[in-house]
Amino acid sequence: MASGVKPRVKAPKTAAAGETVTIKTLISHKMESGQRKNKDGSAIPRSIINRFTCEFNGQSVIDIKMEPAISTNPYFEFEAVVPEAGDFKFTWYDDDGSVYEDMKSVAIA
């Protein structure tokens, strides 16, 4: 597991049934592309978040594959429809096999 990795999510706590809501995610990660070299000239190994997914009550909302050109601390903002009360599950997949998760519940107002 990479050190200092911290996922953050902003999602509304309530929404009307059928409402489209804005979700913002950020994960603190150095995102090393594998193309740089260290002081002794050897390549610094690639270490990136290579995939991000979001599900609502088990249904896929978004699935993003990331490549080495993605910036440090990747930020995503997207919209999702909230058909009913439930849980958003956010998952980030790291090259080293680590998986970082966060959950946000949404109630119907």
N, C-alpha and C positions, 0 to 999 in steps of 0.2 A: 504494500500500500504506500503510495506516495505521501510524503509528509506535507502538512499544511493545506491539504485539500479540504475545502469547505463549500458544500452546496447551499445556495440560498434561493428561496422561492417566494414570490408575492402573488397571492391569489385571493379573491374575495372570500369572505367567510359565509356570505349569503348571496343568493341570486334568485330571480323569479324563474319558474319552470320554463324552459325554452330560451332563456336569455343567453346572449353571447357575451362572454367575459374575456377580459384581457389577463394573460398570465405572463409573468416575467421571471426568468431564471438566470442565475449566475453561478458559476462554480470557480472557485479560486484554484488554479492549477497552472504550473509553469509552462506546460505545452512545449516541450523540447522537440523540435522537428527531426532530429537525427542527422541534420546536414551540417551542423557546426562542429568545430574541433576544439579540444581543450588545449591548454598551454603546451603539452608535450606532443601535440599534433595528431592524437588519436581522436576518432569520431566520438562525440557525445551520443549515447544511445537514444533512440527515439522514445519519447514518453509523452503521449497525448491522451486526452479523452477522445476515444474514437467513435463513440455512439451515444446519443441521448434519446430517450423515449419518454413519452407521457401517455398515461392511460387514465381513463375515467371509468370507474366501476368495471375494470377489466377490458374495456374497449379501447383500442388504440386511438389516440388523438393525434400524435405526431411521432415520427421516427426519423432521426437525422443521423447520417453517417458523416463523420468528420475526417478530414485529411490533414497532413502536417501544416498546411498553409493557414489553418485556423489560428486566431489570435490567442494570446495568453488570456486566461480568465474568460472563457467563452460565455457570452450573454445571448439569450434568446428571448424574444417577446412574440407571443402568438395569441390567437383567439380560439376559444373553444365554446361550444354550446353545452349548457348545463340542462339536460332534459329532466333531471330528478335530483334529489339529495344524494350525495355520495362522496367518494374519495378520488382525488387526483393522486396518482402515483408517478413520481418523477425518478428516472434511473439514468445514471451516467456510468459508462463502461470505460475503464482505463486499460491502456496497453499492457500494464503489468498484471492484469487479471482482476484487479480490484473493482468492486461495484459500489457505487455511492447512491443512496436512496433518500428520498424525502416524500412525505405524504401531506396533503392538505385536504381537509374536509370542507364541503360546501353544503349548507342547509338551504332549503327552499323557504324564501320569505313571502 
